Amino acid sequence: MAKKKRTSRRKAINLPSYINKDKYIHSILFFLEKINNQYLGKTKLMKLLYFLDFGFYENTGKSITNDKYVWYPHGPYPSRADAVLDYMNRELIITVSRKKFDSKWQERYLANRKFDITLFSSNEMRELERVAAYFENYNTREIEDEAHRDIPWILSKPDAGKNVGGYIDYELALYRHNSLPSEEDEKETELLSKSRKFRELVERTLKETQ
């Protein structure tokens, strides 16, 4: 008797219901289509998603992907990005490779599917275009430095002795000087981050709005 062939079942993506899966996938595809130059490895992509979501929240009170961002020493990290990228790779939406650039290995992505503009509002498209244009020629170190100047990351720094913090509150985007951090603001931001009174004010304000 002939044995039945096993049919492999693709694993579905496991995301919380609040995540906008389609916009998440197509935000990534947008950056891969628009600015997939030698600088766009995984680390830079994670920072692009952060600046996209926090910039849009600052102006509208909403995120585009609805992901939550974790505080890490090298900058904010979207908590569900690995699951989304793994799904995109399994479904052949992207091809993943490793490439050496500037003496370091990069995880790189090639888009196998077109970006769908119909998923996004005109305001969301403006934010995607703005972030892409601003950071197009930034390398990994430069975009990390920008994230380190950004007040939501600064104010979410964990207590001494801890390497990783909790989630970065979207409301902290409202305390930015500009939608995207600038070198002119860096000194003032650093002073504010060291001010206990300022941190207490931010924490109190956040509690009152929750």
C-alpha positions as YAML, in Angstrom:
chain: A
units: angstrom
residues:
- id: 1
  name: MET
  ca: [0.00, 0.00, 0.00]
- id: 2
  name: ALA
  ca: [1.45, 3.34, -1.03]
- id: 3
  name: LYS
  ca: [2.26, 5.76, 1.77]
- id: 4
  name: LYS
  ca: [0.45, 9.07, 1.78]
- id: 5
  name: LYS
  ca: [2.67, 12.06, 1.19]
- id: 6
  name: ARG
  ca: [2.87, 14.50, 4.03]
- id: 7
  name: THR
  ca: [1.78, 17.98, 3.15]
- id: 8
  name: SER
  ca: [3.74, 20.64, 5.00]
- id: 9
  name: ARG
  ca: [1.53, 23.24, 6.62]
- id: 10
  name: ARG
  ca: [2.88, 26.75, 6.75]
- id: 11
  name: LYS
  ca: [2.90, 28.24, 10.19]
- id: 12
  name: ALA
  ca: [0.58, 31.23, 10.48]
- id: 13
  name: ILE
  ca: [1.94, 34.44, 11.93]
- id: 14
  name: ASN
  ca: [1.14, 34.81, 15.61]
- id: 15
  name: LEU
  ca: [0.54, 38.49, 16.35]
- id: 16
  name: PRO
  ca: [-1.59, 40.31, 18.93]
- id: 17
  name: SER
  ca: [-4.86, 41.61, 17.53]
- id: 18
  name: TYR
  ca: [-3.78, 45.23, 17.99]
- id: 19
  name: ILE
  ca: [-0.96, 44.87, 15.44]
- id: 20
  name: ASN
  ca: [-1.82, 46.04, 11.94]
- id: 21
  name: LYS
  ca: [-0.21, 43.13, 10.08]
- id: 22
  name: ASP
  ca: [-0.76, 44.39, 6.54]
- id: 23
  name: LYS
  ca: [0.55, 47.88, 7.23]
- id: 24
  name: TYR
  ca: [3.49, 46.39, 9.14]
- id: 25
  name: ILE
  ca: [4.44, 44.16, 6.19]
- id: 26
  name: HIS
  ca: [3.99, 46.90, 3.62]
- id: 27
  name: SER
  ca: [5.86, 49.51, 5.67]
- id: 28
  name: ILE
  ca: [8.83, 47.15, 5.50]
- id: 29
  name: LEU
  ca: [8.25, 46.62, 1.77]
- id: 30
  name: PHE
  ca: [8.13, 50.39, 1.27]
- id: 31
  name: PHE
  ca: [11.57, 50.88, 2.80]
- id: 32
  name: LEU
  ca: [12.95, 47.91, 0.83]
- id: 33
  name: GLU
  ca: [11.63, 49.41, -2.41]
- id: 34
  name: LYS
  ca: [12.49, 53.02, -1.66]
- id: 35
  name: ILE
  ca: [15.90, 53.02, 0.05]
- id: 36
  name: ASN
  ca: [17.37, 49.51, -0.13]
- id: 37
  name: ASN
  ca: [20.97, 50.69, -0.51]
- id: 38
  name: GLN
  ca: [24.14, 49.31, 1.10]
- id: 39
  name: TYR
  ca: [23.19, 50.79, 4.49]
- id: 40
  name: LEU
  ca: [19.83, 49.07, 4.90]
- id: 41
  name: GLY
  ca: [20.52, 46.10, 7.13]
- id: 42
  name: LYS
  ca: [18.30, 44.80, 9.92]
- id: 43
  name: THR
  ca: [19.44, 47.30, 12.57]
- id: 44
  name: LYS
  ca: [18.65, 50.29, 10.37]
- id: 45
  name: LEU
  ca: [15.28, 48.81, 9.39]
- id: 46
  name: MET
  ca: [14.31, 48.49, 13.07]
- id: 47
  name: LYS
  ca: [15.12, 52.17, 13.63]
- id: 48
  name: LEU
  ca: [13.19, 53.23, 10.53]
- id: 49
  name: LEU
  ca: [10.08, 51.52, 11.91]
- id: 50
  name: TYR
  ca: [10.58, 53.30, 15.23]
- id: 51
  name: PHE
  ca: [10.91, 56.75, 13.66]
- id: 52
  name: LEU
  ca: [7.93, 55.99, 11.42]
- id: 53
  name: ASP
  ca: [5.59, 55.00, 14.26]
- id: 54
  name: PHE
  ca: [6.72, 57.62, 16.78]
- id: 55
  name: GLY
  ca: [6.77, 60.40, 14.20]
- id: 56
  name: PHE
  ca: [3.25, 59.56, 13.09]
- id: 57
  name: TYR
  ca: [2.06, 59.29, 16.70]
- id: 58
  name: GLU
  ca: [3.53, 62.70, 17.51]
- id: 59
  name: ASN
  ca: [1.42, 64.30, 14.78]
- id: 60
  name: THR
  ca: [-1.77, 62.22, 14.93]
- id: 61
  name: GLY
  ca: [-1.87, 60.34, 18.25]
- id: 62
  name: LYS
  ca: [-1.75, 57.05, 16.32]
- id: 63
  name: SER
  ca: [0.89, 54.51, 15.31]
- id: 64
  name: ILE
  ca: [1.02, 52.98, 11.85]
- id: 65
  name: THR
  ca: [2.06, 49.42, 12.74]
- id: 66
  name: ASN
  ca: [0.74, 49.59, 16.34]
- id: 67
  name: ASP
  ca: [3.80, 47.67, 17.52]
- id: 68
  name: LYS
  ca: [5.35, 48.28, 20.93]
- id: 69
  name: TYR
  ca: [9.00, 49.31, 21.14]
- id: 70
  name: VAL
  ca: [11.46, 47.96, 23.70]
- id: 71
  name: TRP
  ca: [14.36, 49.98, 25.12]
- id: 72
  name: TYR
  ca: [17.74, 48.52, 24.17]
- id: 73
  name: PRO
  ca: [21.22, 50.07, 24.51]
- id: 74
  name: HIS
  ca: [21.57, 50.25, 20.72]
- id: 75
  name: GLY
  ca: [18.21, 51.97, 20.39]
- id: 76
  name: PRO
  ca: [14.48, 51.15, 20.23]
- id: 77
  name: TYR
  ca: [13.47, 47.73, 18.92]
- id: 78
  name: PRO
  ca: [9.98, 46.82, 17.65]
- id: 79
  name: SER
  ca: [8.79, 43.88, 19.73]
- id: 80
  name: ARG
  ca: [7.06, 41.97, 16.90]
- id: 81
  name: ALA
  ca: [9.46, 42.71, 14.06]
- id: 82
  name: ASP
  ca: [11.24, 39.34, 14.22]
- id: 83
  name: ALA
  ca: [7.92, 37.49, 13.96]
- id: 84
  name: VAL
  ca: [6.84, 39.65, 11.01]
- id: 85
  name: LEU
  ca: [10.16, 39.22, 9.17]
- id: 86
  name: ASP
  ca: [10.13, 35.47, 9.79]
- id: 87
  name: TYR
  ca: [6.60, 35.27, 8.36]
- id: 88
  name: MET
  ca: [7.56, 37.37, 5.34]
- id: 89
  name: ASN
  ca: [10.53, 35.09, 4.70]
- id: 90
  name: ARG
  ca: [8.44, 31.89, 4.99]
- id: 91
  name: GLU
  ca: [5.78, 33.27, 2.67]
- id: 92
  name: LEU
  ca: [8.47, 34.35, 0.17]
- id: 93
  name: ILE
  ca: [7.42, 38.00, 0.51]
- id: 94
  name: ILE
  ca: [11.10, 38.74, 1.10]
- id: 95
  name: THR
  ca: [14.39, 36.89, 0.63]
- id: 96
  name: VAL
  ca: [16.82, 37.04, 3.55]
- id: 97
  name: SER
  ca: [20.58, 36.99, 3.08]
- id: 98
  name: ARG
  ca: [23.76, 37.89, 4.94]
- id: 99
  name: LYS
  ca: [26.31, 40.23, 3.45]
- id: 100
  name: LYS
  ca: [29.55, 41.72, 4.71]
- id: 101
  name: PHE
  ca: [29.62, 45.51, 4.69]
- id: 102
  name: ASP
  ca: [32.25, 47.73, 6.26]
- id: 103
  name: SER
  ca: [33.89, 44.69, 7.97]
- id: 104
  name: LYS
  ca: [30.61, 43.63, 9.64]
- id: 105
  name: TRP
  ca: [27.94, 41.11, 8.64]
- id: 106
  name: GLN
  ca: [24.53, 42.52, 7.76]
- id: 107
  name: GLU
  ca: [21.20, 40.76, 7.54]
- id: 108
  name: ARG
  ca: [19.74, 42.00, 4.28]
- id: 109
  name: TYR
  ca: [16.29, 41.74, 2.71]
- id: 110
  name: LEU
  ca: [15.13, 41.68, -0.89]
- id: 111
  name: ALA
  ca: [11.47, 42.36, -1.62]
- id: 112
  name: ASN
  ca: [9.66, 39.74, -3.72]
- id: 113
  name: ARG
  ca: [6.32, 41.52, -3.58]
- id: 114
  name: LYS
  ca: [5.27, 45.04, -4.51]
- id: 115
  name: PHE
  ca: [4.42, 47.67, -1.91]
- id: 116
  name: ASP
  ca: [0.65, 48.29, -1.76]
- id: 117
  name: ILE
  ca: [0.00, 52.02, -1.53]
- id: 118
  name: THR
  ca: [-3.78, 51.49, -1.20]
- id: 119
  name: LEU
  ca: [-3.34, 50.29, 2.40]
- id: 120
  name: PHE
  ca: [-2.19, 53.72, 3.58]
- id: 121
  name: SER
  ca: [-3.81, 57.10, 4.04]
- id: 122
  name: SER
  ca: [-2.25, 60.20, 2.50]
- id: 123
  name: ASN
  ca: [-0.89, 61.23, 5.93]
- id: 124
  name: GLU
  ca: [0.66, 57.81, 6.45]
- id: 125
  name: MET
  ca: [2.28, 57.98, 3.01]
- id: 126
  name: ARG
  ca: [3.73, 61.40, 3.80]
- id: 127
  name: GLU
  ca: [5.28, 59.99, 6.97]
- id: 128
  name: LEU
  ca: [6.73, 56.98, 5.12]
- id: 129
  name: GLU
  ca: [8.21, 59.27, 2.47]
- id: 130
  name: ARG
  ca: [9.57, 61.70, 5.05]
- id: 131
  name: VAL
  ca: [11.34, 59.05, 7.13]
- id: 132
  name: ALA
  ca: [12.76, 57.37, 4.03]
- id: 133
  name: ALA
  ca: [14.09, 60.65, 2.60]
- id: 134
  name: TYR
  ca: [15.61, 61.75, 5.91]
- id: 135
  name: PHE
  ca: [17.44, 58.52, 6.69]
- id: 136
  name: GLU
  ca: [18.20, 57.19, 3.18]
- id: 137
  name: ASN
  ca: [21.97, 57.64, 3.39]
- id: 138
  name: TYR
  ca: [22.39, 57.05, 7.11]
- id: 139
  name: ASN
  ca: [24.53, 54.08, 8.08]
- id: 140
  name: THR
  ca: [23.86, 51.93, 11.14]
- id: 141
  name: ARG
  ca: [25.95, 54.02, 13.52]
- id: 142
  name: GLU
  ca: [24.40, 57.29, 12.36]
- id: 143
  name: ILE
  ca: [20.79, 56.14, 12.75]
- id: 144
  name: GLU
  ca: [21.61, 54.65, 16.17]
- id: 145
  name: ASP
  ca: [23.04, 58.03, 17.20]
- id: 146
  name: GLU
  ca: [19.81, 59.69, 16.07]
- id: 147
  name: ALA
  ca: [17.78, 57.25, 18.15]
- id: 148
  name: HIS
  ca: [20.02, 57.98, 21.16]
- id: 149
  name: ARG
  ca: [19.21, 61.69, 20.79]
- id: 150
  name: ASP
  ca: [15.48, 61.03, 20.70]
- id: 151
  name: ILE
  ca: [13.76, 61.93, 23.93]
- id: 152
  name: PRO
  ca: [11.41, 58.89, 24.14]
- id: 153
  name: TRP
  ca: [14.46, 56.59, 24.15]
- id: 154
  name: ILE
  ca: [16.36, 58.81, 26.62]
- id: 155
  name: LEU
  ca: [13.50, 59.03, 29.11]
- id: 156
  name: SER
  ca: [12.87, 55.26, 28.95]
- id: 157
  name: LYS
  ca: [16.40, 54.34, 29.98]
- id: 158
  name: PRO
  ca: [16.24, 51.67, 32.72]
- id: 159
  name: ASP
  ca: [17.74, 51.97, 36.18]
- id: 160
  name: ALA
  ca: [21.46, 51.31, 36.64]
- id: 161
  name: GLY
  ca: [22.41, 47.65, 36.42]
- id: 162
  name: LYS
  ca: [19.76, 46.78, 33.82]
- id: 163
  name: ASN
  ca: [20.63, 46.43, 30.14]
- id: 164
  name: VAL
  ca: [17.10, 46.32, 28.80]
- id: 165
  name: GLY
  ca: [14.12, 48.40, 29.76]
- id: 166
  name: GLY
  ca: [10.43, 48.00, 29.26]
- id: 167
  name: TYR
  ca: [8.31, 49.42, 26.49]
- id: 168
  name: ILE
  ca: [8.85, 53.00, 25.33]
- id: 169
  name: ASP
  ca: [5.64, 54.94, 25.86]
- id: 170
  name: TYR
  ca: [4.30, 56.54, 22.68]
- id: 171
  name: GLU
  ca: [3.19, 59.57, 24.70]
- id: 172
  name: LEU
  ca: [6.86, 60.51, 25.16]
- id: 173
  name: ALA
  ca: [6.92, 61.52, 21.49]
- id: 174
  name: LEU
  ca: [4.95, 64.61, 22.53]
- id: 175
  name: TYR
  ca: [8.02, 65.82, 24.47]
- id: 176
  name: ARG
  ca: [10.21, 65.90, 21.39]
- id: 177
  name: HIS
  ca: [11.66, 69.17, 20.12]
- id: 178
  name: ASN
  ca: [11.19, 68.12, 16.49]
- id: 179
  name: SER
  ca: [9.50, 65.16, 14.82]
- id: 180
  name: LEU
  ca: [12.96, 63.89, 13.94]
- id: 181
  name: PRO
  ca: [15.88, 64.54, 16.33]
- id: 182
  name: SER
  ca: [18.51, 67.08, 15.32]
- id: 183
  name: GLU
  ca: [22.04, 67.82, 16.48]
- id: 184
  name: GLU
  ca: [20.98, 71.30, 17.62]
- id: 185
  name: ASP
  ca: [18.60, 69.73, 20.14]
- id: 186
  name: GLU
  ca: [21.06, 67.13, 21.44]
- id: 187
  name: LYS
  ca: [22.59, 69.26, 24.23]
- id: 188
  name: GLU
  ca: [19.21, 70.44, 25.52]
- id: 189
  name: THR
  ca: [17.80, 66.91, 25.38]
- id: 190
  name: GLU
  ca: [20.77, 65.58, 27.34]
- id: 191
  name: LEU
  ca: [20.28, 68.21, 30.04]
- id: 192
  name: LEU
  ca: [16.56, 67.49, 30.28]
- id: 193
  name: SER
  ca: [17.18, 63.76, 30.59]
- id: 194
  name: LYS
  ca: [19.38, 64.37, 33.62]
- id: 195
  name: SER
  ca: [16.80, 66.53, 35.33]
- id: 196
  name: ARG
  ca: [14.94, 64.61, 38.05]
- id: 197
  name: LYS
  ca: [12.18, 67.22, 38.08]
- id: 198
  name: PHE
  ca: [11.64, 66.87, 34.35]
- id: 199
  name: ARG
  ca: [11.49, 63.07, 34.56]
- id: 200
  name: GLU
  ca: [9.00, 63.30, 37.46]
- id: 201
  name: LEU
  ca: [6.89, 65.76, 35.46]
- id: 202
  name: VAL
  ca: [6.82, 63.41, 32.46]
- id: 203
  name: GLU
  ca: [5.96, 60.39, 34.62]
- id: 204
  name: ARG
  ca: [3.17, 62.28, 36.39]
- id: 205
  name: THR
  ca: [1.74, 63.53, 33.09]
- id: 206
  name: LEU
  ca: [1.80, 60.03, 31.61]
- id: 207
  name: LYS
  ca: [-0.05, 58.61, 34.62]
- id: 208
  name: GLU
  ca: [-2.71, 61.28, 34.36]
- id: 209
  name: THR
  ca: [-3.33, 60.53, 30.67]
- id: 210
  name: GLN
  ca: [-3.64, 56.74, 31.15]
...
